[in-house]
Amino acid sequence: MIDNDKFRNYRVMNIDMYRQNLKAVVAFLVLSLCPFVLSAQFDALNGDGLDFSHGYSGWVAKTGSYSNSSSSSPSWGWTQTHTDPTVPQDAGGKFFQIFSDANALDSYSNNQLHKVPTQFGCQYSSQINNYYGGASCSQLEYTMEVSSNNSLLTIYYAMVLELPHSGQHYINPTFQIDVMAHDPATNQMTNDLVEPCAFFEQSGDLNTSSLPTGWHAGQYGWAYCDWQQVKINLKKHEGNRITLRIRLSDCSYSAHGGYGYIAAKAEPAKIDVPGCAGNGDTVTVAYAPAGFQEYKWFEVDNIYMSQDDLAAADAAAPSLSTSQELVVTNAMMGTEPVRYYACKIKAAAMYPSWGTARPQCAAYITTQVNDIRPIFNLQATE
């Protein structure tokens, strides 16, 4: 005769064991598959690592000596390449470290400079070089393949420099940014900038008693600049690789330090045209990317024109607007349901701290405007 209580307990034990085994199998599958899912989502060549949200994934670091620099020529004497930038350090600490604390402040700025530029929407930044002043130099570089998904490159930076030798230019702590082209046949980086404008530098050849706009005196002998942003439209380089390089040095005499903070991002260079945004005489409002110094809107024949064709059209076309936005009116649309517009965007000039100023980076983006406002034909009925 079957003991119902024992049978019931046996069933409960089997069900519990089955549930435990099932949970173990599910946990194993989750732990096994998650790395593959996460790795599939991250694409370094797409620029996914630029913002440091994945640590230093996609970045390569270099360190070396700046001691052979002269007043007229910097000497970046790279001696080591680091696939893990968190490793190199000297008596002043790490040369590279990532920050995510929105409230973290820089001590040599008298706690006035935030280490993370949250005002630009950034959640992370990286320090480059350190305060020690041992004639060291440090560089971070990132290579990406330009596409329609990432052709708008934004670089954020802040510097903290010790200002020792007025008038001696590159002997001072020096900061440089450049964006380098690649050979399409080999994908190897060349010695050419993607554009003549894609270079910026600043040396500690400053005087704390008369600092330029955006610079402030920090602790004794030090100065810092507010967070800045530089935007470069890489639209004409789609399909090719580019390398962003950011480097910073101490002074060459091993006596004064220089370091900074950087962040970056890559996003589509696109014009936003809200649907059904019109009211009254306004069909819609088109918005170019924010943060550029100059804008010029003009009408074009189609949205598939090359950058060279757009430049030629720009030379002959009247300007419809010189602001970030273009208000499209009924008169501009006329009887056509579709119109095509281009916007030339120019970034602020990236110029040397002394010498010849470089031109602004300019490029074109296009958009299509459809008059899709609803038409109401209301008739009275008896």
N, C-alpha and C positions, 0 to 999 in steps of 0.2 A: 504493500500500500504506500502511495506517495505521500511524503510529509510536505504539506503545502507551504508551511513556513520555511522549511529548508529550500524548497524549490524557488520560492519567492526571493529569498536572500541570494540564491545562486544567480537568478536572473539579474537582480540589481547589481551584483558584483561584476557580471559580464558586461552589462551596459556601461557601468562606470569605467571599466577597463577599455572598452571600445572607444568611449569618448576621450579618454586620456591619450590613447594611441592616435586617434584622429587629430587631436590638438597638436601632438608631437609632429605628425606628418605635415600638417598645415604650417606650423612654425618653421620646420626644416625647409619647406618649399619657399616660404617668404624670405627667409634669410639667404637662401641659395640664389633666388631670382632677383632680389632687390638690387644687388650690385650691377647686374646686367641691365636692369631697367634704368638705373641712375646713370650708368656710363653711356647708355644710348641717348640720353637726354642732353648730355654735355658735349658740345662741339667746339673745341678750341679754335679751329680754323674759322668758325663762324663769329668769333669774338666773344664767346660766352664767358671766358675767364677774365675779360678786361676789367670788370668791376670788383675783382677780388672776392666775389661771393663764393668762389670755389677754391679759396686759398690762392696759392701761386700756380695753380694748374694753367698751363699755356705760357707761362712766363719763364724766361731764362735770365739769370743774373750773372754779372761779371764784376770782379773786383781787381784792383791793381794800384799802381803808384802814379801820382800826379807830379812827382818831384822834378821831372825834366821840362816842365812848362816854362815858357818865357813870357814876357809882357805882351808880345805880338802873336804868340802861337800856343794853344793848349796842347798838352801831351797826355793822352789817355793811355797809360801804359798797362793794358790789361794783362794780368798774369794768371788768373783763374776764372773758369766758367763753372757756374753752379746750377744744376738742375733743381736743387732744393735751396732756394734763397734764404731759408731760415738758419742755415748753418754758419756762414761767414761772420766773424766778429773780431774786434780788437779790444783794447783797453777801454774804449768808449761804449762797448756793448755791441749789439747786433747791427749790421749794416742795413738789414731789411726786416721789417716786422709789420704785420697787418693789424689795423685798429678797427674796432666796431662800436666802441663806446661813444655815443653821441655827445657825451659831456666831457670827454677827455680833452685836456688843455695842454698846450706846449709851454714848458717852464721858461725857456729862453725868450719867449715873447711876453714875459711877465704874465703868463696865464691869460693872454688875450686871444690867441689863435687856437681855434678848434682843430683837432687832429683829423676829424672826419667832416667833409663839407655837406652837412645835412641840408643846408639851404639850397643845394642843387639836386636834392633828392638822393644823394649817395648814402649808402649804409656802411661802406667800408673804404679804407684808404691804406696805402702802404707808405711807410717811411723809407727813404733812400739815403744812404750814408748815415753818419752820426756826428756828434758834436766834437769829437776828440781832437781833431786837428793833427793827424799824423801823416799828412800828405797823401792820404788815401783818396781813391775815386771809386765810385760804384755806379753800376748801370743795370736797368731793367729793360728787357726788350720783349716784344710780343709780335708774332707773325700771324696774319689772318688773310683769308681769301675773300676779296671784295665781291659782294653780290648785291642784289636789290634789297636784301634783308638787313644789310649792315653798312651801307655806303656812307652814312653820316657818322663820322668819328668825332667824339668829344673828349677832350683831355682836360682834366682839372689838376691844378697844382698850387702849392704854396711853398715858399722858401724861407729858411732861417739861416742867414749868413753872418759870419764874423767879418768885420770890415777893417782890415789892417793897413793896406798899402794903397792909398789914393793915387791914381794915375798910373798904376802898374798892371791894369787890365787883367790878363789871364793868369798872372801870378796869384791873384786873389781866388778865394772859393768861387767856383764857376758852375752854372747850371745850364744844361742844354736839352732841347727836345728836337728830334727830327723824325720825319716819316719817309722811309726809304723804299724805292721801287725794286721790283724783282724782274729777272729775265723770264719772260713767259715760256721760253723753250726749256729752261732748266729748273725754274722755280727758285733759283738761287738769288739772294740779295745782291744788288749792284751797289755802286758807289754814288748813285744818282738819287736825288730827292724825287718824290712823286710829282712835286710841283716846286718851282723856285721859291714859293712862299712857305713851304712846309718845314721851316726851321725857326727856332727861337733860342735865345740865350740871354743870360744875365750873369754878370760877375759881381763880386763884392767890391767893385771899384766905385763905391758910393761914400757919401759923407753923412754921418748921422745928423749933422746940423742942417742939412738941406736935402732931405730924401724926396724922391719922386712921388707922384700921386699913387696911393695904394700901399706905400711903404711906411713903416713905423719903427721907432726906436724900441728895442727890447732891453734885455739886460745889458750891462755896460759893454760897449764895443760891438754889440750885435744888433741886427735889424731884421725885420721879417716883412713879408708882403702878404696881403689878404689873399684868400683863395681866388684864383682866376680860372676862367674857362676859355678854351680855344676849340673852335669847331672847324673841321675840314670836310668838305663834300668830296667824296671819292667816286662819284658817279661815273666819271669817264674811265675809271680803272676797274670797272666790274669785270670779273673773270680772271683777274690777275691777283697775285699776292703782294702784300705790302708788309713792312716791319716798322712798328713804332719803337723808337729808342728814347729813353729818358736817363740822363746821367748827371751826376753831381760830384763835386770834388771839394777837398780841403784846399787851403793855400799850398803852394808848392814848397814853402819853407818849413813845413811840418810844425807850424806854430798856431794856426788859426783854422777853425772848423767851418763846415758848411753841410747842411742837410736839408731835406724837404719832405713833402708829403704829396702823393699823387693818387689819382683815380682816373678811370676812363670808362667809356661805354661806346658801343656801336649799335646803330639802329637804322631803320629805313629812312632815306631822304625822300620824304613824301609830302604832298600837300593834302591837308584835310579839308574835305568839302562836305559839310553836313547836309543830309537830305532833308527836304521840306523845311528849310531854315528861313525861307523868304517871308517877307511881310511888306505889304504895300508895293512900292516900286522895287524893292529888293528881291531878287531871285534867290540868292544865297550869298554866303561869305566864305571865301577860300582862305585857308591859313597855311602859310609856309612855316617850316621849323623855326622855333624861337632861338634867340641868342646870337644872331648874325648882326653885323654892323650896318650892312647896306642891303636893300632889296630893290628890285625893279621887276614889275609885272608887265607883260605885253602879250598880245594875241598871236597865236601861231596856227598853222594849217592842220597839224595833227600832233599826237603825243609820242610819236615814234621817231622824231628827229634826233640826229646825233648831236653831241655836244658842239662840234664844229659848225653844223648847220644852225643850231640855236644861237651860237655866237654871231653868225652872219645875219640872222634875222633880228637879233638884238640891236645890231648897229643901225638898222634902218627903221626899227619899230618905235612908235611913240610910247612913252611910259604911261601905264594906267594907274599905277600906285607905287609909292616908294616906302611903304610900311610893310609890316609882316602880313597884313591881311589885304585881300582884294574884295571889295564889295561889288558883286555882279548885279547890275540893274536890268530892268526891262529894256531900256534903250540899248544896252550892250548886247543883249541877246537878239534883239530885232525880231524877225520872223522865224529864226532858226531855233530848233529845239535843243541843239547841242553847239557849244562853243569850246575851243581849246585855248588854254593859256599856259604861259611859261613864266617862271620866276627866276631871275638871276639873284643868287645869294652870295654875299661877300663876307668873309670872316674878318675880324680885326687883324691888322698886320702883325705878323710875328717878326720882330726886328731885333737886331743885335743891341746890346747895351751901349755899344759905341760903333761907329763906322756907318756903312751904307744901309739904309732901311730897305727891307725886302718888300715886294709887292704883296697885296692881299690875295688870299686864295678865293677864286670865284668859280662857280659851277651853276648848272641849270637843272631845274626840275620842272616837270610838266603835269598838267591835270586836265581832265575833261569835266565840263560843267553841263549838266542836263537840267532843263526846266521841268521838274517833276511835281510842281505844285498842283494840288487837286483843283479842278475846274468845276464849279457848281453852277448848274443851269436850272435855276428855280423858277418855275412857272406857276402862276396861280390857277387853280382849277375851280370850276363852279360846283 
